[in-house]
Amino acid sequence: MKKIVEGDEQAFSVLFFKYLPVLQIFATKFTKSDDAAEEIIQDAFLRVWLNRDKLAEVENVKAYLYKYVSNECLSYLRKKLKEDKVMDAFTNKQPNSHNNTSEEINLNEITKIIAVAVEKLPEQRKNIYQLSRRDGKSIPEIAEILNISPNTVKNALVISLKSIRLHLNQHGITFVFPIVCFFFKIK
């Protein structure tokens, strides 16, 4: 132990290989995973090495190592439990298929109504709107492509969006936030 405290890596290696088999069995039983047990033992011995100055005070080395490994096992199990809860939250949700179907139908209807509204736009506004929404172009990019000012592009988008909103309102569709984010974002 004195050599390990002084930083002798070979002495530490002897300690590691002496206790590895029993600690491996212990960690595997604790975690039910060979891979996790291997990682835990590596982490535990790394901590022992980093805190090797405390080894001079240790009377029972085996108990000391078991303490490190059991603490690492507990940390692993806590982390795994949190991960499992997160996964369960995503996988155990039973979506209401009726609601999803009606939402899909509503979204399809809204998409069709928006397409009709876009078709009714004057040619340049329709072109600007499509470059923005369909192609994902920014206002400066559209201005460069069409050889017009960015203010003209911005004004055309604002007017187009007002026209589309009006068309949606005429069809009984109120302005809903997610739809706004999807269809009407201004870049």
FITIKOL-73638 format. One line per field, with one value per atom (N, C-alpha, C, O): y, x, z; atom name; residue in one letter. Coordinates in steps of 0.02 Angstrom, whole numbers, plus 50000, padded with zeros to 5 digits. Layout:
py = (Y;...)
px = (X;...)
pz = (Z;...)
name = (CA;...)
resn = (A;...)
# end
This chain:
py = (49941;50000;50063;50113;50058;50115;50134;50193;50083;50096;50129;50174;50107;50136;50209;50253;50223;50291;50336;50394;50308;50345;50351;50386;50317;50324;50267;50275;50211;50153;50119;50086;50127;50099;50022;49990;49993;49920;49890;49839;49922;49899;49905;49862;49959;49969;49915;49889;49897;49844;49778;49740;49763;49701;49701;49652;49758;49765;49755;49718;49787;49782;49710;49686;49674;49606;49557;49504;49573;49530;49531;49478;49589;49596;49598;49597;49602;49607;49550;49565;49487;49433;49438;49431;49450;49452;49515;49514;49570;49632;49628;49656;49594;49584;49545;49564;49492;49452;49494;49493;49530;49572;49625;49632;49660;49714;49685;49716;49627;49596;49575;49584;49546;49528;49589;49589;49642;49704;49737;49760;49738;49775;49730;49755;49666;49619;49632;49617;49660;49676;49671;49704;49628;49621;49685;49706;49717;49780;49834;49870;49841;49892;49877;49922;49813;49793;49811;49835;49798;49814;49889;49910;49928;50001;50026;50071;49997;50017;50003;50044;49945;49927;49974;49996;49990;50037;50105;50135;50129;50193;50191;50238;50135;50129;50129;50164;50091;50090;50157;50176;50191;50257;50303;50342;50300;50340;50321;50363;50256;50233;50262;50287;50259;50286;50361;50386;50396;50469;50488;50542;50444;50456;50411;50393;50391;50342;50365;50324;50430;50455;50432;50430;50415;50390;50317;50292;50282;50210;50196;50142;50244;50234;50222;50189;50250;50243;50182;50166;50147;50091;50029;50008;50000;49938;49876;49827;49879;49822;49843;49873;49825;49845;49817;49853;49754;49722;49760;49775;49776;49813;49883;49908;49913;49979;49977;50021;49927;49920;49904;49931;49860;49845;49908;49918;49951;50014;50057;50083;50063;50102;50072;50107;50006;49973;49977;49989;49967;49971;50042;50050;50092;50162;50174;50207;50149;50156;50118;50142;50059;50021;50059;50062;50089;50128;50188;50203;50221;50277;50254;50286;50197;50169;50153;50170;50121;50102;50163;50163;50215;50277;50307;50328;50310;50338;50297;50324;50231;50186;50194;50193;50201;50210;50274;50274;50328;50391;50382;50405;50350;50339;50296;50309;50244;50200;50238;50228;50283;50323;50368;50375;50397;50441;50400;50420;50342;50299;50276;50275;50258;50237;50293;50281;50353;50410;50417;50437;50400;50406;50344;50350;50285;50224;50200;50164;50218;50192;50236;50219;50291;50333;50297;50278;50288;50257;50312;50337;50332;50387;50368;50310;50416;50405;50408;50461;50350;50346;50388;50414;50394;50435;50508;50541;50534;50603;50614;50664;50567;50574;50575;50614;50533;50530;50596;50623;50621;50684;50742;50788;50741;50793;50791;50843;50730;50723;50749;50784;50733;50757;50833;50865;50862;50935;50967;51017;50938;50966;50961;51007;50905;50898;50949;50979;50960;51010;51080;51117;51096;51162;51170;51224;51118;51121;51135;51174;51102;51112;51183;51215;51208;51276;51327;51376;51315;51360;51358;51409;51298;51291;51330;51362;51328;51366;51441;51479;51462;51533;51556;51612;51513;51531;51537;51582;51493;51495;51559;51582;51587;51649;51711;51765;51705;51764;51787;51746;51852;51876;51839;51818;51833;51792;51807;51761;51871;51887;51869;51842;51883;51866;51790;51765;51755;51682;51655;51611;51682;51661;51675;51632;51735;51753;51707;51683;51696;51652;51582;51554;51555;51487;51483;51434;51533;51534;51535;51503;51571;51575;51511;51483;51487;51430;51362;51318;51354;51289;51278;51223;51330;51322;51344;51332;51375;51395;51452;51458;51492;51549;51607;51617;51643;51702;51762;51759;51815;51876;51902;51917;51908;51931;51885;51908;51820;51772;51781;51780;51788;51798;51862;51865;51915;51980;51974;52003;51936;51927;51886;51903;51832;51789;51828;51822;51867;51903;51973;52008;51991;52057;52114;52159;52108;52160;52177;52142;52229;52249;52202;52175;52194;52153;52180;52141;52246;52274;52254;52242;52250;52227;52155;52138;52114;52043;52039;52003;52076;52074;52097;52065;52152;52177;52128;52118;52096;52046;51987;51960;51965;51910;51929;51890;51989;52012;52014;51990;52041;52045;51975;51961;51931;51862;51826;51791;51835;51802;51828;51789;51893;51921;51892;51876;51886;51859;51786;51765;51748;51677;51671;51630;51713;51712;51728;51696;51778;51797;51738;51723;51705;51647;51591;51559;51580;51530;51549;51507;51613;51637;51627;51610;51639;51630;51557;51542;51512;51440;51415;51355;51463;51444;51420;51389;51433;51411;51471;51519;51467;51522;51512;51458;51565;51566;51527;51551;51467;51423;51427;51425;51433;51444;51393;51414;51326;51279;51286;51278;51300;51308;51370;51371;51422;51484;51471;51493;51434;51419;51380;51392;51332;51289;51324;51321;51357;51384;51457;51479;51496;51567;51598;51659;51561;51590;51638;51624;51694;51743;51737;51740;51727;51719;51785;51789)
px = (50041;50000;50043;50027;50098;50144;50168;50173;50184;50207;50153;50167;50092;50036;50028;50019;50030;50024;50078;50066;50137;50193;50186;50226;50136;50124;50152;50160;50168;50195;50139;50095;50140;50087;50089;50037;50148;50153;50122;50088;50132;50101;50024;49987;50002;49930;49902;49847;49939;49918;49910;49864;49956;49951;49887;49851;49872;49811;49750;49703;49750;49694;49680;49624;49731;49721;49707;49678;49728;49713;49639;49609;49608;49539;49489;49428;49513;49469;49418;49359;49437;49387;49328;49271;49342;49287;49245;49184;49277;49240;49198;49143;49223;49186;49122;49069;49127;49068;49018;48958;49044;49001;48964;48904;49000;48970;48920;48869;48936;48891;48825;48772;48830;48769;48728;48666;48762;48729;48693;48636;48726;48699;48664;48626;48676;48649;48676;48642;48736;48765;48841;48873;48870;48943;48977;49028;48949;48978;48977;49026;48920;48914;48962;48993;48968;49013;49086;49123;49105;49173;49187;49239;49139;49147;49148;49187;49107;49104;49170;49195;49197;49261;49317;49358;49317;49367;49360;49409;49298;49286;49306;49336;49289;49306;49382;49407;49418;49491;49522;49574;49492;49517;49510;49556;49454;49444;49493;49520;49505;49554;49622;49657;49641;49707;49711;49761;49658;49658;49658;49682;49632;49632;49680;49670;49733;49781;49814;49836;49817;49847;49808;49836;49745;49703;49716;49697;49749;49762;49807;49803;49848;49893;49853;49878;49793;49752;49706;49675;49702;49655;49682;49739;49638;49657;49634;49670;49574;49547;49538;49488;49587;49588;49528;49498;49511;49456;49391;49353;49377;49316;49317;49265;49376;49384;49366;49330;49391;49376;49302;49272;49273;49202;49160;49109;49182;49145;49145;49093;49203;49207;49164;49126;49169;49130;49055;49016;49035;48963;48937;48880;48976;48955;48947;48899;48993;48988;48928;48894;48914;48855;48791;48745;48787;48728;48719;48663;48773;48770;48745;48703;48770;48749;48674;48638;48651;48581;48535;48481;48556;48517;48511;48456;48567;48567;48523;48485;48529;48489;48415;48373;48398;48328;48300;48243;48338;48316;48306;48257;48354;48349;48289;48253;48277;48220;48154;48107;48150;48089;48077;48020;48129;48122;48098;48052;48129;48108;48036;47998;48016;47947;47899;47844;47918;47874;47860;47805;47909;47898;47865;47822;47883;47859;47792;47756;47774;47712;47652;47596;47661;47603;47562;47587;47500;47454;47415;47366;47435;47400;47328;47314;47285;47215;47211;47217;47201;47203;47147;47156;47091;47036;47058;47047;47090;47113;47166;47165;47213;47266;47237;47259;47187;47156;47120;47127;47082;47046;47095;47082;47151;47201;47233;47245;47246;47275;47226;47246;47162;47112;47109;47108;47108;47106;47167;47162;47226;47287;47286;47308;47261;47256;47208;47222;47152;47103;47135;47128;47168;47200;47253;47258;47292;47344;47312;47339;47257;47222;47195;47200;47167;47140;47196;47187;47253;47310;47335;47352;47337;47359;47314;47337;47249;47201;47214;47214;47226;47239;47303;47306;47354;47417;47406;47434;47367;47354;47317;47325;47278;47241;47284;47263;47345;47389;47412;47418;47425;47456;47523;47555;47542;47600;47663;47695;47682;47744;47738;47786;47683;47674;47676;47706;47642;47642;47713;47733;47751;47820;47862;47901;47855;47892;47873;47916;47808;47784;47813;47837;47812;47837;47912;47937;47948;48020;48035;48082;47994;48004;47984;48023;47924;47897;47917;47939;47910;47925;48000;48025;48037;48109;48151;48212;48121;48157;48206;48255;48194;48240;48226;48169;48278;48271;48251;48254;48231;48211;48267;48255;48330;48384;48396;48412;48390;48401;48347;48362;48285;48230;48240;48231;48260;48272;48325;48319;48377;48432;48408;48422;48371;48347;48301;48306;48255;48206;48229;48194;48288;48316;48269;48254;48245;48203;48230;48274;48204;48230;48204;48150;48242;48219;48154;48112;48145;48082;48023;47968;48032;47978;47959;47901;48010;47998;47961;47911;47984;47953;47880;47836;47868;47800;47755;47697;47782;47743;47725;47670;47772;47758;47705;47660;47710;47661;47591;47543;47586;47521;47496;47436;47541;47521;47495;47444;47529;47508;47440;47398;47429;47364;47310;47255;47324;47276;47260;47202;47311;47301;47261;47216;47277;47239;47165;47121;47154;47085;47049;46991;47082;47054;47037;46985;47083;47071;47011;46969;47007;46950;46884;46833;46884;46823;46801;46742;46848;46832;46823;46822;46816;46802;46862;46854;46921;46982;47012;47035;47012;47043;47118;47144;47151;47224;47252;47250;47278;47304;47380;47412;47410;47482;47525;47569;47516;47560;47557;47607;47497;47489;47527;47559;47522;47558;47633;47666;47659;47731;47751;47803;47709;47727;47721;47767;47664;47651;47670;47684;47673;47678;47741;47742;47791;47851;47884;47889;47906;47941;48014;48035;48054;48126;48161;48222)
pz = (50000;50000;50000;49969;50035;50039;49969;49952;49928;49859;49817;49778;49826;49788;49808;49766;49873;49898;49867;49854;49856;49826;49751;49719;49721;49649;49607;49546;49637;49601;49562;49592;49497;49454;49453;49448;49457;49457;49520;49516;49577;49639;49633;49657;49603;49593;49547;49559;49495;49449;49486;49472;49531;49571;49612;49614;49644;49683;49638;49656;49580;49534;49514;49520;49492;49468;49524;49513;49584;49642;49658;49672;49656;49676;49618;49629;49558;49499;49496;49488;49503;49495;49544;49523;49608;49656;49647;49656;49630;49620;49556;49553;49506;49443;49457;49432;49495;49512;49552;49538;49601;49643;49601;49607;49558;49517;49466;49453;49439;49390;49424;49395;49484;49520;49537;49534;49555;49574;49515;49522;49457;49399;49348;49306;49351;49302;49231;49182;49227;49162;49166;49206;49124;49122;49100;49129;49049;49025;49078;49088;49111;49163;49220;49248;49238;49292;49275;49318;49214;49192;49197;49221;49173;49176;49248;49264;49290;49360;49395;49433;49381;49413;49390;49430;49327;49301;49335;49356;49341;49374;49447;49473;49481;49552;49562;49606;49521;49529;49509;49536;49463;49446;49506;49521;49540;49600;49655;49691;49662;49712;49695;49740;49632;49612;49625;49650;49608;49617;49692;49710;49734;49806;49843;49901;49809;49837;49901;49941;49912;49974;50036;50090;50028;50083;50099;50152;50053;50062;50123;50151;50142;50199;50263;50309;50267;50327;50326;50376;50268;50260;50295;50285;50337;50372;50333;50330;50304;50267;50194;50176;50153;50083;50045;50005;50057;50022;50035;49989;50098;50116;50085;50062;50083;50053;49979;49954;49943;49872;49860;49813;49902;49896;49906;49872;49951;49963;49899;49879;49867;49806;49751;49717;49742;49690;49704;49658;49766;49782;49771;49748;49788;49775;49700;49678;49660;49587;49560;49514;49589;49568;49583;49542;49642;49660;49613;49592;49597;49550;49482;49451;49460;49396;49397;49349;49450;49454;49458;49428;49494;49496;49426;49405;49391;49323;49277;49237;49282;49240;49255;49210;49318;49338;49307;49283;49309;49279;49203;49175;49171;49098;49082;49033;49122;49110;49118;49080;49168;49178;49118;49096;49091;49033;48973;48937;48963;48907;48915;48867;48977;48989;48973;48947;48990;48977;48902;48883;48861;48788;48759;48715;48782;48751;48778;48743;48839;48869;48856;48878;48823;48807;48754;48701;48768;48721;48687;48715;48627;48595;48577;48561;48580;48562;48486;48456;48456;48383;48352;48297;48386;48359;48354;48303;48407;48406;48353;48318;48347;48297;48227;48185;48214;48148;48133;48078;48181;48169;48162;48123;48200;48193;48124;48093;48099;48031;47979;47932;47987;47939;47941;47888;48001;48007;47976;47941;47988;47959;47884;47849;47857;47784;47755;47702;47789;47765;47766;47718;47820;47826;47772;47741;47760;47708;47640;47601;47625;47561;47556;47503;47610;47610;47600;47564;47632;47623;47551;47522;47522;47452;47405;47358;47418;47376;47385;47337;47448;47461;47427;47401;47427;47394;47318;47287;47290;47218;47198;47141;47243;47228;47232;47212;47259;47265;47196;47150;47188;47126;47115;47163;47053;47034;47075;47100;47081;47116;47190;47219;47222;47293;47303;47350;47257;47261;47256;47293;47209;47198;47261;47283;47290;47350;47408;47445;47416;47470;47463;47512;47403;47392;47402;47430;47380;47392;47466;47490;47504;47576;47611;47650;47598;47636;47608;47645;47545;47514;47509;47525;47488;47476;47536;47537;47585;47645;47636;47673;47587;47573;47621;47642;47638;47680;47638;47576;47671;47635;47591;47532;47616;47573;47513;47458;47524;47469;47415;47355;47436;47388;47350;47289;47386;47353;47300;47246;47314;47266;47206;47148;47219;47165;47117;47056;47146;47105;47085;47048;47108;47091;47112;47073;47175;47204;47273;47298;47304;47370;47425;47418;47478;47535;47565;47587;47565;47591;47549;47576;47484;47440;47456;47458;47468;47485;47551;47556;47601;47666;47662;47690;47628;47620;47584;47603;47532;47495;47540;47536;47582;47628;47679;47693;47706;47755;47724;47754;47665;47630;47613;47620;47591;47575;47637;47633;47693;47754;47778;47801;47772;47790;47746;47769;47682;47635;47651;47649;47668;47685;47750;47755;47800;47863;47850;47878;47810;47793;47760;47776;47714;47679;47730;47726;47778;47830;47873;47889;47892;47932;47895;47926;47830;47789;47788;47777;47801;47803;47875;47888;47920;47990;48029;48082;48004;48039;48073;48041;48139;48177;48177;48165;48191;48189;48248;48305;48236;48288;48289;48237;48350;48356;48320;48282;48330;48294;48218;48183;48194;48122;48100;48047;48140;48125;48121;48074;48169;48170;48108;48079;48088;48033;47966;47925;47954;47888;47880;47824;47934;47927;47956;47967;47968;47997;47947;47887;47973;47931;47946;48004;47894;47904;47899;47906)
name = (N;CA;C;O;N;CA;C;O;N;CA;C;O;N;CA;C;O;N;CA;C;O;N;CA;C;O;N;CA;C;O;N;CA;C;O;N;CA;C;O;N;CA;C;O;N;CA;C;O;N;CA;C;O;N;CA;C;O;N;CA;C;O;N;CA;C;O;N;CA;C;O;N;CA;C;O;N;CA;C;O;N;CA;C;O;N;CA;C;O;N;CA;C;O;N;CA;C;O;N;CA;C;O;N;CA;C;O;N;CA;C;O;N;CA;C;O;N;CA;C;O;N;CA;C;O;N;CA;C;O;N;CA;C;O;N;CA;C;O;N;CA;C;O;N;CA;C;O;N;CA;C;O;N;CA;C;O;N;CA;C;O;N;CA;C;O;N;CA;C;O;N;CA;C;O;N;CA;C;O;N;CA;C;O;N;CA;C;O;N;CA;C;O;N;CA;C;O;N;CA;C;O;N;CA;C;O;N;CA;C;O;N;CA;C;O;N;CA;C;O;N;CA;C;O;N;CA;C;O;N;CA;C;O;N;CA;C;O;N;CA;C;O;N;CA;C;O;N;CA;C;O;N;CA;C;O;N;CA;C;O;N;CA;C;O;N;CA;C;O;N;CA;C;O;N;CA;C;O;N;CA;C;O;N;CA;C;O;N;CA;C;O;N;CA;C;O;N;CA;C;O;N;CA;C;O;N;CA;C;O;N;CA;C;O;N;CA;C;O;N;CA;C;O;N;CA;C;O;N;CA;C;O;N;CA;C;O;N;CA;C;O;N;CA;C;O;N;CA;C;O;N;CA;C;O;N;CA;C;O;N;CA;C;O;N;CA;C;O;N;CA;C;O;N;CA;C;O;N;CA;C;O;N;CA;C;O;N;CA;C;O;N;CA;C;O;N;CA;C;O;N;CA;C;O;N;CA;C;O;N;CA;C;O;N;CA;C;O;N;CA;C;O;N;CA;C;O;N;CA;C;O;N;CA;C;O;N;CA;C;O;N;CA;C;O;N;CA;C;O;N;CA;C;O;N;CA;C;O;N;CA;C;O;N;CA;C;O;N;CA;C;O;N;CA;C;O;N;CA;C;O;N;CA;C;O;N;CA;C;O;N;CA;C;O;N;CA;C;O;N;CA;C;O;N;CA;C;O;N;CA;C;O;N;CA;C;O;N;CA;C;O;N;CA;C;O;N;CA;C;O;N;CA;C;O;N;CA;C;O;N;CA;C;O;N;CA;C;O;N;CA;C;O;N;CA;C;O;N;CA;C;O;N;CA;C;O;N;CA;C;O;N;CA;C;O;N;CA;C;O;N;CA;C;O;N;CA;C;O;N;CA;C;O;N;CA;C;O;N;CA;C;O;N;CA;C;O;N;CA;C;O;N;CA;C;O;N;CA;C;O;N;CA;C;O;N;CA;C;O;N;CA;C;O;N;CA;C;O;N;CA;C;O;N;CA;C;O;N;CA;C;O;N;CA;C;O;N;CA;C;O;N;CA;C;O;N;CA;C;O;N;CA;C;O;N;CA;C;O;N;CA;C;O;N;CA;C;O;N;CA;C;O;N;CA;C;O;N;CA;C;O;N;CA;C;O;N;CA;C;O;N;CA;C;O;N;CA;C;O;N;CA;C;O;N;CA;C;O;N;CA;C;O;N;CA;C;O;N;CA;C;O;N;CA;C;O;N;CA;C;O;N;CA;C;O;N;CA;C;O;N;CA;C;O;N;CA;C;O;N;CA;C;O;N;CA;C;O;N;CA;C;O;N;CA;C;O;N;CA;C;O;N;CA;C;O;N;CA;C;O;N;CA;C;O;N;CA;C;O;N;CA;C;O;N;CA;C;O;N;CA;C;O;N;CA;C;O;N;CA;C;O;N;CA;C;O;N;CA;C;O)
resn = (M;M;M;M;K;K;K;K;K;K;K;K;I;I;I;I;V;V;V;V;E;E;E;E;G;G;G;G;D;D;D;D;E;E;E;E;Q;Q;Q;Q;A;A;A;A;F;F;F;F;S;S;S;S;V;V;V;V;L;L;L;L;F;F;F;F;F;F;F;F;K;K;K;K;Y;Y;Y;Y;L;L;L;L;P;P;P;P;V;V;V;V;L;L;L;L;Q;Q;Q;Q;I;I;I;I;F;F;F;F;A;A;A;A;T;T;T;T;K;K;K;K;F;F;F;F;T;T;T;T;K;K;K;K;S;S;S;S;D;D;D;D;D;D;D;D;A;A;A;A;A;A;A;A;E;E;E;E;E;E;E;E;I;I;I;I;I;I;I;I;Q;Q;Q;Q;D;D;D;D;A;A;A;A;F;F;F;F;L;L;L;L;R;R;R;R;V;V;V;V;W;W;W;W;L;L;L;L;N;N;N;N;R;R;R;R;D;D;D;D;K;K;K;K;L;L;L;L;A;A;A;A;E;E;E;E;V;V;V;V;E;E;E;E;N;N;N;N;V;V;V;V;K;K;K;K;A;A;A;A;Y;Y;Y;Y;L;L;L;L;Y;Y;Y;Y;K;K;K;K;Y;Y;Y;Y;V;V;V;V;S;S;S;S;N;N;N;N;E;E;E;E;C;C;C;C;L;L;L;L;S;S;S;S;Y;Y;Y;Y;L;L;L;L;R;R;R;R;K;K;K;K;K;K;K;K;L;L;L;L;K;K;K;K;E;E;E;E;D;D;D;D;K;K;K;K;V;V;V;V;M;M;M;M;D;D;D;D;A;A;A;A;F;F;F;F;T;T;T;T;N;N;N;N;K;K;K;K;Q;Q;Q;Q;P;P;P;P;N;N;N;N;S;S;S;S;H;H;H;H;N;N;N;N;N;N;N;N;T;T;T;T;S;S;S;S;E;E;E;E;E;E;E;E;I;I;I;I;N;N;N;N;L;L;L;L;N;N;N;N;E;E;E;E;I;I;I;I;T;T;T;T;K;K;K;K;I;I;I;I;I;I;I;I;A;A;A;A;V;V;V;V;A;A;A;A;V;V;V;V;E;E;E;E;K;K;K;K;L;L;L;L;P;P;P;P;E;E;E;E;Q;Q;Q;Q;R;R;R;R;K;K;K;K;N;N;N;N;I;I;I;I;Y;Y;Y;Y;Q;Q;Q;Q;L;L;L;L;S;S;S;S;R;R;R;R;R;R;R;R;D;D;D;D;G;G;G;G;K;K;K;K;S;S;S;S;I;I;I;I;P;P;P;P;E;E;E;E;I;I;I;I;A;A;A;A;E;E;E;E;I;I;I;I;L;L;L;L;N;N;N;N;I;I;I;I;S;S;S;S;P;P;P;P;N;N;N;N;T;T;T;T;V;V;V;V;K;K;K;K;N;N;N;N;A;A;A;A;L;L;L;L;V;V;V;V;I;I;I;I;S;S;S;S;L;L;L;L;K;K;K;K;S;S;S;S;I;I;I;I;R;R;R;R;L;L;L;L;H;H;H;H;L;L;L;L;N;N;N;N;Q;Q;Q;Q;H;H;H;H;G;G;G;G;I;I;I;I;T;T;T;T;F;F;F;F;V;V;V;V;F;F;F;F;P;P;P;P;I;I;I;I;V;V;V;V;C;C;C;C;F;F;F;F;F;F;F;F;F;F;F;F;K;K;K;K;I;I;I;I;K;K;K;K)
# end
